[in-house]
Amino acid sequence: MADTGFPVEVVSVEERLYSGEATFVIAQTTEGELGILNHHEPLLGQLIPGGFVMIEQSDGKRRVASVQGGFLSVTGETVTVLAESAEWARDIDVDAARADLESSEEGTEEHERALSRIRAVEQLNQEK
């Protein structure tokens, strides 16, 4: 049953980024990096600033979003990511993100956002 799809939504304050079927989701929370498969035990997790969410779609395509805080809700049947802000890794200018990381002070919101953007792009480019 692990390879069957389940509904996933990614919503930020600004917009709904994703609504579809996935076979696997990874989210970075304050408790660590969580991998979610179909029929996962219900949980509520706090997303970290400077993190990412990876969605392995039912069609095999990988989507990765840079996320800044928020929550991960798993009901056992669905996964919902409620992010304070989020953007798709494919839309990120990685050179600009690296420059922002180098010019920002560690621990600041700018630093966390740049780190998140770089992590998301790296995750998107990883081999399956």
BELDAVEN-V996958 format. One record per backbone hydrogen bond with DSSP energy under -0.5 kcal/mol. NH is the residue of the N-H (numbers start at 1). CO is the residue of the C=O. E is the energy in kcal/mol with one decimal. If there is no record, write none. Layout:
# BELDAVEN-V996958
nh: (NH;NH)
co: (CO;CO)
e: (E;E)
This chain:
# BELDAVEN-V996958
nh: (4;6;7;8;9;10;11;12;13;13;17;17;18;20;22;23;24;25;26;27;28;29;29;30;32;34;36;38;39;40;43;45;47;47;48;51;51;53;54;55;56;57;57;58;60;63;65;66;67;68;69;69;70;71;72;73;74;75;76;79;80;81;82;82;83;83;84;84;85;87;89;91;92;94;97;98;99;100;101;102;103;104;108;112;113;114;115;116;117;118;119;120;121;122;123;124;125;126;126)
co: (1;22;77;20;79;18;81;15;83;84;10;15;10;8;6;56;56;36;54;34;52;27;32;46;29;27;25;2;76;37;74;72;45;70;28;48;67;65;26;63;24;55;61;21;57;55;53;87;51;85;48;67;47;82;45;80;43;78;78;7;73;9;71;80;11;81;68;69;68;66;64;88;89;92;93;94;95;96;97;98;99;100;105;108;109;110;111;112;113;114;115;116;117;118;119;120;121;122;123)
e: (-1.7;-2.0;-0.6;-2.9;-2.1;-2.3;-3.2;-3.3;-0.6;-0.8;-2.1;-0.7;-1.8;-2.3;-2.2;-3.0;-1.2;-1.9;-2.4;-2.2;-1.3;-0.7;-2.3;-2.4;-1.6;-3.2;-3.5;-0.6;-0.7;-1.2;-2.1;-2.8;-0.6;-2.1;-1.8;-1.0;-1.4;-2.3;-2.6;-3.5;-3.1;-0.9;-3.0;-1.3;-2.0;-2.7;-2.7;-2.9;-2.3;-2.5;-1.2;-0.6;-0.5;-2.7;-3.0;-3.1;-2.9;-2.3;-0.6;-2.2;-2.8;-2.9;-3.0;-0.6;-2.9;-0.7;-0.7;-1.5;-0.6;-1.8;-3.1;-1.5;-1.8;-1.0;-2.1;-2.4;-2.1;-2.4;-2.2;-2.3;-1.9;-0.9;-2.0;-2.5;-2.5;-2.2;-2.5;-2.4;-2.2;-2.2;-2.7;-2.3;-2.0;-2.5;-2.5;-2.2;-1.9;-0.7;-0.7)
